[in-house]
Amino acid sequence: MSAIRNLFNKMRPSFEEGGKLHAFRSVFDGFETFALVPNDTSKTGVNIHDAIDSKRIMSIVVIALVPAMLFGMYNIGYQNYLAAGTLAGASFFEIFAYGFLAVLPKVLVSYIVGLGIEFAWAQWKGEEIQEGYLVSGFIIPLIVPIGCPLWMLALACAFSVIFCKEIFGGTGMNIFNPAIAARMFLFFAYPSKMTGDQVWVAQDSIFGLGNTLPDGFTAATPLGQMAQGINPDASICNMICGFIPGSIGETSLIAIAIGAVILLWTGIASWRTMLSVFVGGAVLACIFEQTGQSMVWWHHFILGGFAFGAVFMATDPVTSSRTTTGQYIYGFLIGAMAVIIRVMNAGYPEGMMLAIFFGNMCAPMIDHFIVERNISKRLKRGGIK
């Protein structure tokens, strides 16, 4: 660690006022504060001192996302070999390597485009580089189908950073989750690349790995099949483990659960929000099931992006409700809305994206009424009119 600190100390004069690289001060500061805990301390004003900063929080969230990412890579290769009928002759390395090579370009495009805009924006405004995209850049590739073209992903990343983050003031000021905004942009701008039966399985060989599938190949997700009243091809075990077609990081309930444990154990995510999403979804799913309009209620949790959204996106501390009571209401609203959209709109079986977007929109209002209610109760206790 001392070697890294010495390296940054040696480079610092070139980036300070009067240095030949002064114009890139924000870039240097971004890399330094990511690698090392800053030595700067507050001199005036009221401040909250904690042992963790935003970059460390974002790093823990990325660690929590790694299991879903790794399994998603394996599942991409698994689905390709399964569709071609060559799964029995493929090794674990071949299957994983194929998925890794298929997913890696999406991760690179997400970070190159998103961080490139973040860096350029910071240089233009003369501000520090913000760390919020560290998580968004990791999530965005996980919530798109493997068939999503890279140029579309680049457009979505640019849209989310510029229009749903920077114009609101950057990290901590955005109203909507940038990852959700990226997926919504893709869904409404290029629906054929986000839905249908051909976008969920990688169909081409990569560096001699995998198989080139025929043009007419189709592979519907179990959630899409259930929405059409068709019994899904996958078993319950495969649905829970994640060996089903779907977005890259959303298929494995086990991998998502590992991430949830990490977030809850470190105190990064709110257990109230997370729990309330599942409670809200369960209540509405049970109601619909009793009326004969829905699948078995707990199937909602193991299919589609419900679990992933509840764990990693509904709990976003910036765009979610911040009051204790508000977190219960906010989470319940998202879970209930997701099931309502799934059941009532047969043309759009996945409702988690729109539910979280709607929840983000309502979060400030929920907190406002909770705070006003608390103020009113305190005034009454004090006998103040």
ChimeraX attribute file (.defattr): number of C-alpha atoms within 10 A of each C-alpha:
attribute: neighborCount
match mode: 1-to-1
recipient: residues
	/A:1	8
	/A:2	7
	/A:3	8
	/A:4	12
	/A:5	14
	/A:6	11
	/A:7	12
	/A:8	17
	/A:9	11
	/A:10	10
	/A:11	13
	/A:12	17
	/A:13	14
	/A:14	16
	/A:15	18
	/A:16	15
	/A:17	11
	/A:18	10
	/A:19	13
	/A:20	11
	/A:21	15
	/A:22	16
	/A:23	17
	/A:24	18
	/A:25	21
	/A:26	22
	/A:27	19
	/A:28	21
	/A:29	18
	/A:30	17
	/A:31	12
	/A:32	18
	/A:33	16
	/A:34	15
	/A:35	15
	/A:36	12
	/A:37	13
	/A:38	11
	/A:39	6
	/A:40	6
	/A:41	7
	/A:42	9
	/A:43	7
	/A:44	6
	/A:45	5
	/A:46	7
	/A:47	8
	/A:48	5
	/A:49	9
	/A:50	6
	/A:51	5
	/A:52	9
	/A:53	12
	/A:54	13
	/A:55	19
	/A:56	16
	/A:57	18
	/A:58	18
	/A:59	15
	/A:60	17
	/A:61	24
	/A:62	20
	/A:63	15
	/A:64	22
	/A:65	26
	/A:66	17
	/A:67	19
	/A:68	27
	/A:69	25
	/A:70	17
	/A:71	24
	/A:72	28
	/A:73	25
	/A:74	23
	/A:75	28
	/A:76	34
	/A:77	29
	/A:78	26
	/A:79	24
	/A:80	26
	/A:81	26
	/A:82	17
	/A:83	19
	/A:84	15
	/A:85	11
	/A:86	13
	/A:87	17
	/A:88	8
	/A:89	9
	/A:90	15
	/A:91	10
	/A:92	12
	/A:93	11
	/A:94	18
	/A:95	22
	/A:96	21
	/A:97	20
	/A:98	26
	/A:99	28
	/A:100	20
	/A:101	16
	/A:102	20
	/A:103	22
	/A:104	13
	/A:105	13
	/A:106	24
	/A:107	18
	/A:108	16
	/A:109	18
	/A:110	26
	/A:111	23
	/A:112	15
	/A:113	18
	/A:114	24
	/A:115	22
	/A:116	13
	/A:117	17
	/A:118	26
	/A:119	19
	/A:120	15
	/A:121	18
	/A:122	21
	/A:123	17
	/A:124	11
	/A:125	10
	/A:126	13
	/A:127	14
	/A:128	17
	/A:129	24
	/A:130	19
	/A:131	21
	/A:132	21
	/A:133	24
	/A:134	17
	/A:135	22
	/A:136	25
	/A:137	25
	/A:138	21
	/A:139	26
	/A:140	25
	/A:141	29
	/A:142	25
	/A:143	22
	/A:144	25
	/A:145	23
	/A:146	28
	/A:147	18
	/A:148	20
	/A:149	13
	/A:150	16
	/A:151	11
	/A:152	16
	/A:153	23
	/A:154	19
	/A:155	16
	/A:156	25
	/A:157	31
	/A:158	20
	/A:159	18
	/A:160	25
	/A:161	27
	/A:162	17
	/A:163	14
	/A:164	22
	/A:165	23
	/A:166	17
	/A:167	11
	/A:168	14
	/A:169	10
	/A:170	20
	/A:171	18
	/A:172	13
	/A:173	14
	/A:174	19
	/A:175	19
	/A:176	24
	/A:177	22
	/A:178	30
	/A:179	26
	/A:180	25
	/A:181	23
	/A:182	26
	/A:183	22
	/A:184	19
	/A:185	19
	/A:186	22
	/A:187	17
	/A:188	10
	/A:189	13
	/A:190	13
	/A:191	12
	/A:192	14
	/A:193	20
	/A:194	22
	/A:195	19
	/A:196	14
	/A:197	17
	/A:198	20
	/A:199	25
	/A:200	27
	/A:201	29
	/A:202	27
	/A:203	24
	/A:204	15
	/A:205	14
	/A:206	15
	/A:207	9
	/A:208	10
	/A:209	18
	/A:210	27
	/A:211	20
	/A:212	16
	/A:213	17
	/A:214	10
	/A:215	8
	/A:216	7
	/A:217	13
	/A:218	16
	/A:219	17
	/A:220	19
	/A:221	24
	/A:222	22
	/A:223	25
	/A:224	24
	/A:225	14
	/A:226	17
	/A:227	22
	/A:228	13
	/A:229	12
	/A:230	11
	/A:231	12
	/A:232	17
	/A:233	13
	/A:234	14
	/A:235	12
	/A:236	12
	/A:237	9
	/A:238	15
	/A:239	22
	/A:240	18
	/A:241	16
	/A:242	25
	/A:243	20
	/A:244	26
	/A:245	27
	/A:246	30
	/A:247	24
	/A:248	29
	/A:249	30
	/A:250	28
	/A:251	32
	/A:252	29
	/A:253	23
	/A:254	16
	/A:255	24
	/A:256	27
	/A:257	17
	/A:258	15
	/A:259	24
	/A:260	24
	/A:261	14
	/A:262	18
	/A:263	23
	/A:264	14
	/A:265	11
	/A:266	12
	/A:267	11
	/A:268	17
	/A:269	23
	/A:270	22
	/A:271	19
	/A:272	18
	/A:273	29
	/A:274	26
	/A:275	17
	/A:276	22
	/A:277	31
	/A:278	22
	/A:279	19
	/A:280	22
	/A:281	25
	/A:282	21
	/A:283	16
	/A:284	21
	/A:285	27
	/A:286	17
	/A:287	13
	/A:288	19
	/A:289	15
	/A:290	13
	/A:291	9
	/A:292	10
	/A:293	12
	/A:294	23
	/A:295	18
	/A:296	13
	/A:297	18
	/A:298	13
	/A:299	19
	/A:300	23
	/A:301	20
	/A:302	22
	/A:303	25
	/A:304	25
	/A:305	24
	/A:306	27
	/A:307	26
	/A:308	29
	/A:309	24
	/A:310	25
	/A:311	27
	/A:312	21
	/A:313	24
	/A:314	32
	/A:315	26
	/A:316	20
	/A:317	14
	/A:318	17
	/A:319	24
	/A:320	28
	/A:321	28
	/A:322	18
	/A:323	17
	/A:324	13
	/A:325	15
	/A:326	23
	/A:327	26
	/A:328	21
	/A:329	21
	/A:330	31
	/A:331	32
	/A:332	26
	/A:333	22
	/A:334	32
	/A:335	35
	/A:336	23
	/A:337	23
	/A:338	28
	/A:339	29
	/A:340	20
	/A:341	18
	/A:342	21
	/A:343	22
	/A:344	15
	/A:345	13
	/A:346	14
	/A:347	12
	/A:348	13
	/A:349	22
	/A:350	24
	/A:351	23
	/A:352	28
	/A:353	23
	/A:354	18
	/A:355	24
	/A:356	29
	/A:357	21
	/A:358	17
	/A:359	25
	/A:360	24
	/A:361	15
	/A:362	18
	/A:363	24
	/A:364	19
	/A:365	13
	/A:366	20
	/A:367	21
	/A:368	15
	/A:369	12
	/A:370	16
	/A:371	15
	/A:372	11
	/A:373	12
	/A:374	12
	/A:375	12
	/A:376	14
	/A:377	13
	/A:378	12
	/A:379	12
	/A:380	11
	/A:381	9
	/A:382	9
	/A:383	8
	/A:384	9
	/A:385	6
